[in-house]
Amino acid sequence: MSSFQAPRPGILPAQSIETLIATGAITSDTSFDHDQVQPASLDLRLSDQAWRVRASFLPGRRKVEERIADVAMHAIEITDAGVVLEKGCVYIVRLQERLKLPQGLIARANPKSSTGRVDVFVRLLTDQGASFDDVAEGYDGPLYMEVAPQTFSILVRPGTRLNQLRLKAGDPPKLETRSVGVDLQGGDIVGFRGRRHAGVVDLDHIDGHDPRDFWEPLTLRRGELLLDPGEFYILASSDDVEIPVDQAAEMTPIDPSVGEFRVHYAGFFDPGFGTDEAHGAGSKGVLEVRTHDTPFLLEHGQIVARLVYEPLTERPSRLYGESGSHYQNQGLKLSKHFRVW
């Protein structure tokens, strides 16, 4: 197997991902979309093959489809007309992309921002994979995704993009770790809570849903926000987020001992996010918060996540938002599927 040569350890930029596609290290059932390669990641697309399963799993020493045979309730064909994946259910979907990673490269997946903001929990699976979302060096095989809608049922089609893949050469250093606080002083509305009995969110229909049918706006009382158990919230970071053009970052949850909630399903921030150079100065990080079993009081500025910065192997050929983005310059913002509040 070939070995990948990078200028330095780091996350691969767009031009290196395009080289991997051109050389057959990344292939697909269908032609790649023109906007599928992002500044430091690759969007992954659903195929037409899925299964409703009774339990999540890790394949261990087996192939994913061998394990599916043990837990599948029924197979599903995802058609161009769309298929509804219902909240509270777990699905496994084969992705269109396939990897043949050269030595020296590993990969990691995360939900796309739009996926996390509608409370859809997704995780990448690989054959003989020992953990979710991580792809081992030299992996040669198909990719699958576990999909578990939590608050809203969703409509998907072949080609719908729910997660993204970041490729990494060597062992890059952690350049910086910044604490991320929550903004509870940003205006009359400080957040949104998902409505439990809303309709279906069509994930390919941009600006196609009335947010009032899906979300309840939140205002402060006594300078605090009470998070109710089992609910899903959209909040914003108290400070602006900026990702230098030669770096990328991942939002990670804080130690669970700090609070009874999980923050940020979607963790990747691409180079140029929030920068002057990419016309994004003043961008906030949007926080997707799901509480666990205990009510929890949040205060303004309370630390809820960490932002970990790593270098790219080289400057990317394009920056976040240069070809248009729904989230550059964002404040408190729902996903792109909803019209402006």
TORDORO-244443 format. One line per 2 residues: number of its first residue (from 1); their letters; for each residue x, z, y of C-alpha. Coordinates in steps of 0.02 Angstrom, whole numbers, plus 50000, padded with zeros to 5 digits. Layout:
% residues N
NUM	A	X/Z/Y  ...
This chain:
% residues 341
1	MS	50000/50000/50000  50063/49956/50174
3	SF	50117/50087/50299  50051/50096/50476
5	QA	50182/50101/50613  50131/50185/50776
7	PR	50233/50208/50936  50207/50395/50920
9	PG	50091/50517/50830  49918/50511/50903
11	IL	49742/50444/50901  49728/50255/50887
13	PA	49663/50161/51041  49544/50013/51038
15	QS	49678/49879/51017  49750/49965/50862
17	IE	49577/49979/50785  49551/49794/50817
19	TL	49716/49759/50728  49657/49859/50577
21	IA	49499/49753/50573  49599/49592/50588
23	TG	49715/49642/50445  49576/49697/50327
25	AI	49605/49885/50332  49428/49901/50400
27	TS	49297/49781/50333  49108/49767/50344
29	DT	48957/49695/50255  48917/49595/50412
31	SF	49014/49534/50563  49071/49671/50680
33	DH	48972/49691/50841  49061/49646/51002
35	DQ	49045/49823/51070  49075/49918/50909
37	VQ	49256/49963/50948  49260/50100/51080
39	PA	49414/50154/51182  49473/50272/51044
41	SL	49343/50259/50905  49241/50141/50798
43	DL	49052/50150/50789  48988/50148/50609
45	RL	48825/50061/50561  48690/50096/50433
47	SD	48669/49973/50289  48503/49936/50206
49	QA	48535/50058/50062  48482/50241/50069
51	WR	48420/50383/49961  48310/50534/49994
53	VR	48400/50680/49911  48346/50857/49872
55	AS	48512/50936/49924  48670/50903/50020
57	FL	48831/50892/49919  49016/50853/49919
59	PG	49071/50727/49787  49225/50826/49732
61	RR	49315/50722/49600  49172/50599/49582
63	KV	49108/50449/49678  48968/50476/49802
65	EE	48844/50368/49707  48880/50461/49546
67	RI	48832/50623/49632  48679/50542/49712
69	AD	48613/50509/49537  48604/50698/49511
71	VA	48507/50739/49670  48411/50581/49720
73	MH	48223/50593/49738  48201/50407/49771
75	AI	48293/50256/49840  48249/50183/50010
77	EI	48272/50007/50075  48305/50008/50261
79	TD	48224/49851/50332  48234/49762/50498
81	AG	48060/49828/50538  48130/50004/50528
83	VV	48112/50154/50414  48065/50330/50468
85	LE	48183/50469/50414  48079/50627/50424
87	KG	48134/50791/50502  48171/50928/50377
89	CV	48228/50802/50246  48403/50752/50189
91	YI	48457/50572/50162  48615/50483/50107
93	VR	48644/50311/50182  48781/50190/50136
95	LQ	48869/50123/50291  48913/49941/50319
97	ER	49097/49978/50350  49228/50005/50214
99	LK	49405/50071/50232  49572/50028/50153
101	LP	49682/50145/50254  49869/50112/50256
103	QG	49988/50256/50227  50017/50358/50384
105	LI	49836/50351/50442  49693/50473/50420
107	AR	49520/50467/50496  49386/50586/50557
109	AN	49203/50554/50597  49083/50637/50719
111	PK	48903/50603/50772  48882/50491/50923
113	SS	48823/50577/51081  48651/50500/51068
115	TG	48633/50564/50889  48674/50744/50931
117	RV	48559/50743/51081  48407/50709/50971
119	DV	48459/50846/50849  48504/50734/50703
121	FV	48636/50816/50594  48751/50684/50517
123	RL	48909/50699/50412  49024/50568/50336
125	LT	49054/50562/50147  49190/50472/50049
127	DQ	49219/50451/49863  49313/50601/49793
129	GA	49301/50680/49965  49342/50865/49973
131	SF	49265/50891/50146  49137/50814/50262
133	DD	49191/50696/50403  49375/50687/50352
135	VA	49450/50531/50271  49611/50554/50175
137	EG	49770/50453/50200  49766/50296/50094
139	YD	49578/50304/50060  49513/50141/49988
141	GP	49326/50137/49968  49151/50139/50042
143	LY	49082/50256/50173  48919/50354/50166
145	ME	48827/50466/50286  48718/50617/50260
147	VA	48574/50613/50384  48465/50766/50415
149	PQ	48345/50754/50564  48307/50929/50627
151	TF	48184/50924/50773  48120/50744/50779
153	SI	48087/50615/50645  48185/50456/50682
155	LV	48161/50268/50657  48317/50175/50599
157	RP	48363/49998/50548  48514/49912/50469
159	GT	48647/49917/50604  48586/50078/50687
161	RL	48738/50179/50741  48732/50366/50714
163	NQ	48915/50414/50699  49089/50356/50748
165	LR	49261/50355/50668  49423/50409/50750
167	LK	49588/50357/50669  49745/50460/50684
169	AG	49929/50419/50652  50046/50559/50600
171	DP	50020/50737/50658  49991/50731/50847
173	PK	50011/50892/50946  49867/50985/51023
175	LE	49905/50958/51206  49780/51080/51277
177	TR	49627/51182/51230  49502/51216/51368
179	SV	49356/51336/51363  49187/51261/51404
181	GV	49057/51368/51492  48872/51335/51512
183	DL	48791/51286/51678  48637/51389/51719
185	QG	48642/51361/51908  48633/51172/51916
187	GD	48459/51155/51989  48276/51190/51959
189	IV	48291/51130/51780  48439/51205/51686
191	GF	48403/51134/51514  48278/51061/51392
193	RG	48204/51127/51231  48145/51007/51096
195	RR	47958/51004/51059  47929/51042/50875
197	HA	47781/50926/50845  47833/50772/50942
199	GV	47823/50592/50883  47956/50479/50808
201	VD	48112/50433/50906  48159/50250/50885
203	LD	48349/50257/50891  48364/50073/50940
205	HI	48239/50085/51085  48338/50126/51241
207	DG	48239/50204/51385  48087/50183/51275
209	HD	48016/50359/51263  47930/50473/51387
211	PR	48036/50632/51388  47884/50742/51420
213	DF	47818/50699/51248  47977/50767/51167
215	WE	48053/50898/51282  48006/51055/51376
217	PL	48105/51086/51538  48185/51257/51557
219	TL	48204/51363/51713  48297/51526/51737
221	RR	48223/51700/51740  48333/51842/51804
223	GE	48484/51727/51795  48479/51718/51605
225	LL	48417/51596/51473  48346/51666/51312
227	LD	48381/51556/51161  48245/51573/51030
229	PG	48290/51569/50844  48277/51398/50761
231	EF	48256/51301/50924  48359/51156/50992
233	YI	48421/51150/51172  48507/51025/51287
235	LA	48618/51110/51418  48764/51058/51527
237	SS	48941/51122/51550  48977/51229/51703
239	DD	49136/51131/51744  49168/50945/51755
241	VE	49252/50865/51604  49395/50742/51626
243	IP	49489/50654/51486  49655/50575/51543
245	VD	49675/50391/51505  49812/50421/51376
247	QA	49720/50561/51285  49562/50594/51186
249	AE	49471/50757/51155  49353/50839/51032
251	MT	49226/50975/51071  49232/51112/50940
253	PI	49121/51264/50914  49185/51434/50966
255	DP	49210/51576/50843  49037/51621/50774
257	SV	49069/51803/50818  49046/51757/51002
259	GE	48864/51702/50984  48727/51666/50860
261	FR	48717/51481/50894  48804/51315/50861
263	VH	48859/51203/51004  48895/51018/51009
265	YA	48854/50913/50858  48940/50765/50942
267	GF	49120/50807/50975  49219/50653/51029
269	FD	49264/50620/51211  49353/50453/51241
271	PG	49496/50419/51363  49436/50394/51541
273	FG	49279/50501/51526  49254/50587/51693
275	TD	49405/50508/51779  49419/50424/51949
277	EA	49504/50274/51869  49350/50241/51761
279	HG	49230/50284/51904  49169/50439/51814
281	AG	49227/50585/51921  49106/50731/51917
283	SK	49044/50705/51739  48982/50857/51644
285	GV	48990/50888/51459  48816/50895/51384
287	LE	48796/51035/51257  48682/51021/51107
289	VR	48638/51199/51058  48546/51257/50903
291	TH	48515/51443/50880  48523/51532/50713
293	DT	48422/51684/50660  48442/51798/50811
295	PF	48377/51777/50990  48523/51762/51111
297	LL	48539/51783/51300  48651/51659/51389
299	EH	48725/51689/51562  48795/51562/51682
301	GQ	48976/51519/51642  48972/51598/51470
303	IV	49098/51514/51354  49009/51417/51218
305	AR	49136/51288/51155  49316/51229/51161
307	LV	49383/51059/51212  49540/51010/51115
309	YE	49650/50871/51189  49766/50758/51087
311	PL	49874/50609/51138  49839/50427/51100
313	TE	49975/50325/51017  49971/50216/51175
315	RP	49859/50182/51324  49695/50099/51269
317	SR	49652/49921/51318  49491/49986/51397
319	LY	49426/50153/51458  49264/50246/51430
321	GE	49124/50174/51535  49216/50018/51594
323	SG	49091/49903/51508  48944/50017/51548
325	SH	48894/50186/51482  48738/50293/51482
327	YQ	48840/50453/51499  48980/50422/51625
329	NQ	48942/50521/51785  48815/50624/51689
331	GL	48749/50795/51735  48615/50875/51629
333	KL	48554/50720/51535  48446/50682/51384
335	SK	48495/50545/51263  48483/50362/51312
337	HF	48321/50344/51213  48223/50436/51349
339	RV	48174/50380/51523  48238/50484/51670
341	W	48144/50648/51687
